[in-house]
Amino acid sequence: MRPTLALTVFLATLTLAACNTTEGVGKDIKSAGGAIEKTAQDAKK
């Protein structure tokens, strides 16, 4: 029973870490998109 509990805790921790990583990547992509959009609008002027 103990190995199962340890595995469950490990997988839960891994899942939570992956969620934070995915959220960070999403923010980075959004930021890059904003920079590209600003550059395009500046070039349009």
C-alpha distance matrix in Angstrom:
0.0 3.8 5.7 5.4 6.5 8.9 10.1 10.8 12.7 14.5 15.6 16.8 18.7 20.2 21.3 23.0 24.7 26.0 27.4 29.4 30.6 31.8 33.5 35.3 36.5 37.8 39.8 41.2 42.3 43.9 45.7 47.0 48.3 50.1 51.7 52.9 54.2 56.1 57.6 58.7 60.4 62.1 63.4 64.7 67.0
3.8 0.0 3.8 5.3 5.1 6.2 8.6 9.8 10.7 12.3 14.2 15.4 16.6 18.3 19.9 21.3 22.7 24.3 26.0 27.5 28.7 30.3 32.0 33.4 34.8 36.4 38.1 39.3 40.8 42.4 43.9 45.3 46.8 48.5 50.0 51.3 52.8 54.5 55.9 57.2 58.9 60.4 61.8 63.3 65.4
5.7 3.8 0.0 3.8 5.4 5.0 6.1 8.5 9.9 10.4 12.1 14.1 15.3 16.3 18.1 20.0 21.0 22.3 24.4 26.0 26.8 28.3 30.4 31.7 32.7 34.5 36.4 37.4 38.7 40.6 42.1 43.2 44.7 46.7 48.0 49.1 50.8 52.6 53.8 55.1 57.0 58.5 59.7 61.2 63.5
5.4 5.3 3.8 0.0 3.8 5.5 5.1 6.1 8.7 9.8 10.5 12.2 14.2 15.2 16.3 18.4 20.0 20.9 22.6 24.7 25.6 26.7 28.7 30.4 31.4 32.8 34.9 36.1 37.2 38.9 40.7 41.9 43.2 45.1 46.7 47.7 49.2 51.2 52.5 53.6 55.4 57.1 58.3 59.6 61.9
6.5 5.1 5.4 3.8 0.0 3.8 5.4 5.0 6.2 8.5 9.9 10.5 12.3 14.2 15.3 16.6 18.4 19.9 21.3 23.0 24.4 25.7 27.3 29.0 30.4 31.7 33.5 35.0 36.3 37.8 39.4 40.9 42.2 43.9 45.5 46.8 48.2 50.0 51.5 52.7 54.3 55.9 57.4 58.7 60.8
8.9 6.2 5.0 5.5 3.8 0.0 3.8 5.4 5.2 6.1 8.6 9.9 10.7 12.3 14.2 15.5 16.6 18.4 20.2 21.5 22.6 24.4 26.1 27.3 28.7 30.5 32.1 33.2 34.8 36.5 37.9 39.2 40.8 42.5 43.9 45.2 46.8 48.5 49.8 51.2 52.9 54.3 55.7 57.3 59.4
10.1 8.6 6.1 5.1 5.4 3.8 0.0 3.8 5.5 5.0 6.1 8.5 9.9 10.4 12.1 14.3 15.3 16.3 18.4 20.2 20.9 22.3 24.4 25.8 26.8 28.5 30.5 31.5 32.7 34.6 36.2 37.3 38.7 40.7 42.1 43.2 44.8 46.7 47.9 49.1 51.0 52.5 53.7 55.2 57.5
10.8 9.8 8.5 6.1 5.0 5.4 3.8 0.0 3.8 5.4 5.2 6.1 8.6 9.8 10.5 12.3 14.2 15.3 16.6 18.7 20.0 21.0 22.7 24.6 25.7 27.0 29.0 30.4 31.6 33.1 34.9 36.3 37.5 39.3 40.9 42.1 43.4 45.3 46.8 48.0 49.6 51.3 52.7 53.9 56.2
12.7 10.7 9.9 8.7 6.2 5.2 5.5 3.8 0.0 3.8 5.5 5.1 6.2 8.6 9.9 10.7 12.3 14.2 15.5 16.9 18.5 20.0 21.4 22.9 24.6 26.0 27.5 29.0 30.5 31.9 33.4 35.0 36.4 38.0 39.5 41.0 42.4 44.0 45.6 46.9 48.4 50.0 51.5 52.9 54.9
14.5 12.3 10.4 9.8 8.5 6.1 5.0 5.4 3.8 0.0 3.8 5.5 5.2 6.2 8.6 10.1 10.7 12.3 14.4 15.7 16.5 18.4 20.2 21.3 22.6 24.5 26.1 27.2 28.7 30.5 31.8 33.1 34.7 36.5 37.8 39.1 40.8 42.4 43.7 45.1 46.9 48.3 49.6 51.2 53.3
15.6 14.2 12.1 10.5 9.9 8.6 6.1 5.2 5.5 3.8 0.0 3.8 5.4 5.0 6.1 8.6 9.8 10.4 12.4 14.5 15.2 16.3 18.4 20.0 20.9 22.4 24.5 25.7 26.8 28.5 30.3 31.4 32.7 34.7 36.2 37.3 38.8 40.7 42.0 43.2 44.9 46.6 47.8 49.2 51.5
16.8 15.4 14.1 12.2 10.5 9.9 8.5 6.1 5.1 5.5 3.8 0.0 3.8 5.4 5.1 6.3 8.6 9.9 10.7 12.7 14.3 15.4 16.8 18.7 20.1 21.3 23.0 24.7 26.0 27.3 29.0 30.6 31.8 33.4 35.1 36.5 37.7 39.5 41.1 42.3 43.8 45.5 47.0 48.3 50.4
18.7 16.6 15.3 14.2 12.3 10.7 9.9 8.6 6.2 5.2 5.4 3.8 0.0 3.8 5.4 5.2 6.2 8.6 10.0 10.9 12.4 14.3 15.6 16.8 18.6 20.2 21.6 22.9 24.6 26.1 27.4 28.9 30.6 32.0 33.5 35.0 36.5 38.0 39.5 41.0 42.5 43.9 45.5 47.0 49.0
20.2 18.3 16.3 15.2 14.2 12.3 10.4 9.8 8.6 6.2 5.0 5.4 3.8 0.0 3.8 5.5 5.1 6.2 8.7 10.1 10.5 12.2 14.3 15.4 16.5 18.4 20.2 21.1 22.5 24.4 25.8 27.0 28.6 30.4 31.7 33.0 34.6 36.3 37.6 39.0 40.7 42.2 43.5 45.1 47.2
21.3 19.9 18.1 16.3 15.3 14.2 12.1 10.5 9.9 8.6 6.1 5.1 5.4 3.8 0.0 3.8 5.4 5.1 6.3 8.9 9.9 10.5 12.4 14.4 15.4 16.5 18.6 20.1 21.1 22.6 24.5 25.8 27.0 28.8 30.5 31.6 33.0 34.9 36.4 37.5 39.1 40.8 42.2 43.5 45.7
23.0 21.3 20.0 18.4 16.6 15.5 14.3 12.3 10.7 10.1 8.6 6.3 5.2 5.5 3.8 0.0 3.8 5.4 5.1 6.5 8.8 10.0 10.8 12.6 14.5 15.5 16.9 18.7 20.3 21.4 22.9 24.7 26.0 27.4 29.1 30.7 31.9 33.4 35.2 36.5 37.9 39.5 41.1 42.4 44.4
24.7 22.7 21.0 20.0 18.4 16.6 15.3 14.2 12.3 10.7 9.8 8.6 6.2 5.1 5.4 3.8 0.0 3.8 5.4 5.3 6.3 8.7 10.0 10.7 12.5 14.4 15.6 16.7 18.6 20.2 21.3 22.8 24.5 26.0 27.3 28.9 30.5 31.9 33.3 34.9 36.5 37.8 39.4 40.9 42.9
26.0 24.3 22.3 20.9 19.9 18.4 16.3 15.3 14.2 12.3 10.4 9.9 8.6 6.2 5.1 5.4 3.8 0.0 3.8 5.4 5.0 6.1 8.5 9.8 10.5 12.2 14.3 15.3 16.5 18.3 19.9 21.0 22.5 24.4 25.8 26.9 28.5 30.3 31.6 32.9 34.6 36.2 37.5 39.0 41.2
27.4 26.0 24.4 22.6 21.3 20.2 18.4 16.6 15.5 14.4 12.4 10.7 10.0 8.7 6.3 5.1 5.4 3.8 0.0 3.8 5.4 5.1 6.1 8.6 9.9 10.6 12.5 14.3 15.4 16.5 18.4 20.1 21.1 22.7 24.6 25.9 27.0 28.8 30.5 31.6 33.1 34.8 36.4 37.5 39.6
29.4 27.5 26.0 24.7 23.0 21.5 20.2 18.7 16.9 15.7 14.5 12.7 10.9 10.1 8.9 6.5 5.3 5.4 3.8 0.0 3.8 5.5 5.1 6.2 8.7 9.9 10.7 12.4 14.4 15.4 16.5 18.5 20.0 21.2 22.8 24.5 25.8 27.1 28.9 30.4 31.7 33.1 34.9 36.3 38.1
30.6 28.7 26.8 25.6 24.4 22.6 20.9 20.0 18.5 16.5 15.2 14.3 12.4 10.5 9.9 8.8 6.3 5.0 5.4 3.8 0.0 3.8 5.4 5.1 6.3 8.7 10.0 10.6 12.4 14.3 15.4 16.6 18.4 20.1 21.2 22.7 24.4 25.9 27.2 28.7 30.4 31.7 33.2 34.8 36.8
31.8 30.3 28.3 26.7 25.7 24.4 22.3 21.0 20.0 18.4 16.3 15.4 14.3 12.2 10.5 10.0 8.7 6.1 5.1 5.5 3.8 0.0 3.8 5.4 5.1 6.2 8.7 9.9 10.6 12.3 14.3 15.4 16.5 18.4 20.1 21.1 22.5 24.5 25.9 27.0 28.7 30.4 31.7 33.0 35.2
33.5 32.0 30.4 28.7 27.3 26.1 24.4 22.7 21.4 20.2 18.4 16.8 15.6 14.3 12.4 10.8 10.0 8.5 6.1 5.1 5.4 3.8 0.0 3.8 5.5 5.1 6.4 8.7 10.0 10.6 12.4 14.4 15.4 16.6 18.6 20.1 21.1 22.7 24.6 25.8 27.1 28.8 30.5 31.7 33.6
35.3 33.4 31.7 30.4 29.0 27.3 25.8 24.6 22.9 21.3 20.0 18.7 16.8 15.4 14.4 12.6 10.7 9.8 8.6 6.2 5.1 5.4 3.8 0.0 3.8 5.4 5.1 6.2 8.7 9.9 10.6 12.4 14.3 15.4 16.7 18.5 20.0 21.2 22.8 24.5 25.9 27.1 28.8 30.4 32.2
36.5 34.8 32.7 31.4 30.4 28.7 26.8 25.7 24.6 22.6 20.9 20.1 18.6 16.5 15.4 14.5 12.5 10.5 9.9 8.7 6.3 5.1 5.5 3.8 0.0 3.8 5.4 5.0 6.2 8.5 9.8 10.5 12.2 14.2 15.4 16.5 18.3 20.0 21.1 22.5 24.4 25.8 27.0 28.6 30.8
37.8 36.4 34.5 32.8 31.7 30.5 28.5 27.0 26.0 24.5 22.4 21.3 20.2 18.4 16.5 15.5 14.4 12.2 10.6 9.9 8.7 6.2 5.1 5.4 3.8 0.0 3.8 5.4 5.2 6.1 8.6 9.9 10.5 12.3 14.3 15.4 16.4 18.4 20.1 21.1 22.6 24.4 25.8 27.0 29.2
39.8 38.1 36.4 34.9 33.5 32.1 30.5 29.0 27.5 26.1 24.5 23.0 21.6 20.2 18.6 16.9 15.6 14.3 12.5 10.7 10.0 8.7 6.4 5.1 5.4 3.8 0.0 3.8 5.5 5.0 6.1 8.6 9.8 10.5 12.4 14.3 15.2 16.5 18.4 20.0 21.1 22.5 24.4 25.7 27.5
41.2 39.3 37.4 36.1 35.0 33.2 31.5 30.4 29.0 27.2 25.7 24.7 22.9 21.1 20.1 18.7 16.7 15.3 14.3 12.4 10.6 9.9 8.7 6.2 5.0 5.4 3.8 0.0 3.8 5.4 5.1 6.2 8.6 9.9 10.6 12.4 14.2 15.4 16.6 18.4 20.1 21.2 22.7 24.4 26.3
42.3 40.8 38.7 37.2 36.3 34.8 32.7 31.6 30.5 28.7 26.8 26.0 24.6 22.5 21.1 20.3 18.6 16.5 15.4 14.4 12.4 10.6 10.0 8.7 6.2 5.2 5.5 3.8 0.0 3.8 5.4 5.1 6.1 8.6 9.9 10.5 12.2 14.2 15.4 16.4 18.3 19.9 21.1 22.5 24.8
43.9 42.4 40.6 38.9 37.8 36.5 34.6 33.1 31.9 30.5 28.5 27.3 26.1 24.4 22.6 21.4 20.2 18.3 16.5 15.4 14.3 12.3 10.6 9.9 8.5 6.1 5.0 5.4 3.8 0.0 3.8 5.5 5.1 6.2 8.7 9.9 10.5 12.4 14.3 15.3 16.5 18.4 20.0 21.1 23.1
45.7 43.9 42.1 40.7 39.4 37.9 36.2 34.9 33.4 31.8 30.3 29.0 27.4 25.8 24.5 22.9 21.3 19.9 18.4 16.5 15.4 14.3 12.4 10.6 9.8 8.6 6.1 5.1 5.4 3.8 0.0 3.8 5.4 5.1 6.3 8.7 9.9 10.7 12.5 14.3 15.4 16.6 18.5 20.1 21.7
47.0 45.3 43.2 41.9 40.9 39.2 37.3 36.3 35.0 33.1 31.4 30.6 28.9 27.0 25.8 24.7 22.8 21.0 20.1 18.5 16.6 15.4 14.4 12.4 10.5 9.9 8.6 6.2 5.1 5.5 3.8 0.0 3.8 5.4 5.1 6.2 8.6 9.9 10.6 12.3 14.3 15.3 16.6 18.4 20.5
48.3 46.8 44.7 43.2 42.2 40.8 38.7 37.5 36.4 34.7 32.7 31.8 30.6 28.6 27.0 26.0 24.5 22.5 21.1 20.0 18.4 16.5 15.4 14.3 12.2 10.5 9.8 8.6 6.1 5.1 5.4 3.8 0.0 3.8 5.4 5.1 6.1 8.6 9.9 10.5 12.3 14.2 15.4 16.5 18.9
50.1 48.5 46.7 45.1 43.9 42.5 40.7 39.3 38.0 36.5 34.7 33.4 32.0 30.4 28.8 27.4 26.0 24.4 22.7 21.2 20.1 18.4 16.6 15.4 14.2 12.3 10.5 9.9 8.6 6.2 5.1 5.4 3.8 0.0 3.8 5.5 5.1 6.2 8.6 9.8 10.6 12.2 14.2 15.3 17.0
51.7 50.0 48.0 46.7 45.5 43.9 42.1 40.9 39.5 37.8 36.2 35.1 33.5 31.7 30.5 29.1 27.3 25.8 24.6 22.8 21.2 20.1 18.6 16.7 15.4 14.3 12.4 10.6 9.9 8.7 6.3 5.1 5.4 3.8 0.0 3.8 5.4 5.1 6.2 8.6 9.9 10.5 12.3 14.2 15.8
52.9 51.3 49.1 47.7 46.8 45.2 43.2 42.1 41.0 39.1 37.3 36.5 35.0 33.0 31.6 30.7 28.9 26.9 25.9 24.5 22.7 21.1 20.1 18.5 16.5 15.4 14.3 12.4 10.5 9.9 8.7 6.2 5.1 5.5 3.8 0.0 3.8 5.5 5.1 6.2 8.7 9.9 10.6 12.3 14.7
54.2 52.8 50.8 49.2 48.2 46.8 44.8 43.4 42.4 40.8 38.8 37.7 36.5 34.6 33.0 31.9 30.5 28.5 27.0 25.8 24.4 22.5 21.1 20.0 18.3 16.4 15.2 14.2 12.2 10.5 9.9 8.6 6.1 5.1 5.4 3.8 0.0 3.8 5.5 5.1 6.2 8.6 9.9 10.6 12.8
56.1 54.5 52.6 51.2 50.0 48.5 46.7 45.3 44.0 42.4 40.7 39.5 38.0 36.3 34.9 33.4 31.9 30.3 28.8 27.1 25.9 24.5 22.7 21.2 20.0 18.4 16.5 15.4 14.2 12.4 10.7 9.9 8.6 6.2 5.1 5.5 3.8 0.0 3.8 5.4 5.1 6.1 8.6 9.8 11.0
57.6 55.9 53.8 52.5 51.5 49.8 47.9 46.8 45.6 43.7 42.0 41.1 39.5 37.6 36.4 35.2 33.3 31.6 30.5 28.9 27.2 25.9 24.6 22.8 21.1 20.1 18.4 16.6 15.4 14.3 12.5 10.6 9.9 8.6 6.2 5.1 5.5 3.8 0.0 3.8 5.5 5.1 6.2 8.6 10.2
58.7 57.2 55.1 53.6 52.7 51.2 49.1 48.0 46.9 45.1 43.2 42.3 41.0 39.0 37.5 36.5 34.9 32.9 31.6 30.4 28.7 27.0 25.8 24.5 22.5 21.1 20.0 18.4 16.4 15.3 14.3 12.3 10.5 9.8 8.6 6.2 5.1 5.4 3.8 0.0 3.8 5.5 5.1 6.2 9.0
60.4 58.9 57.0 55.4 54.3 52.9 51.0 49.6 48.4 46.9 44.9 43.8 42.5 40.7 39.1 37.9 36.5 34.6 33.1 31.7 30.4 28.7 27.1 25.9 24.4 22.6 21.1 20.1 18.3 16.5 15.4 14.3 12.3 10.6 9.9 8.7 6.2 5.1 5.5 3.8 0.0 3.8 5.4 5.0 6.7
62.1 60.4 58.5 57.1 55.9 54.3 52.5 51.3 50.0 48.3 46.6 45.5 43.9 42.2 40.8 39.5 37.8 36.2 34.8 33.1 31.7 30.4 28.8 27.1 25.8 24.4 22.5 21.2 19.9 18.4 16.6 15.3 14.2 12.2 10.5 9.9 8.6 6.1 5.1 5.5 3.8 0.0 3.8 5.4 5.5
63.4 61.8 59.7 58.3 57.4 55.7 53.7 52.7 51.5 49.6 47.8 47.0 45.5 43.5 42.2 41.1 39.4 37.5 36.4 34.9 33.2 31.7 30.5 28.8 27.0 25.8 24.4 22.7 21.1 20.0 18.5 16.6 15.4 14.2 12.3 10.6 9.9 8.6 6.2 5.1 5.4 3.8 0.0 3.8 5.5
64.7 63.3 61.2 59.6 58.7 57.3 55.2 53.9 52.9 51.2 49.2 48.3 47.0 45.1 43.5 42.4 40.9 39.0 37.5 36.3 34.8 33.0 31.7 30.4 28.6 27.0 25.7 24.4 22.5 21.1 20.1 18.4 16.5 15.3 14.2 12.3 10.6 9.8 8.6 6.2 5.0 5.4 3.8 0.0 3.8
67.0 65.4 63.5 61.9 60.8 59.4 57.5 56.2 54.9 53.3 51.5 50.4 49.0 47.2 45.7 44.4 42.9 41.2 39.6 38.1 36.8 35.2 33.6 32.2 30.8 29.2 27.5 26.3 24.8 23.1 21.7 20.5 18.9 17.0 15.8 14.7 12.8 11.0 10.2 9.0 6.7 5.5 5.5 3.8 0.0
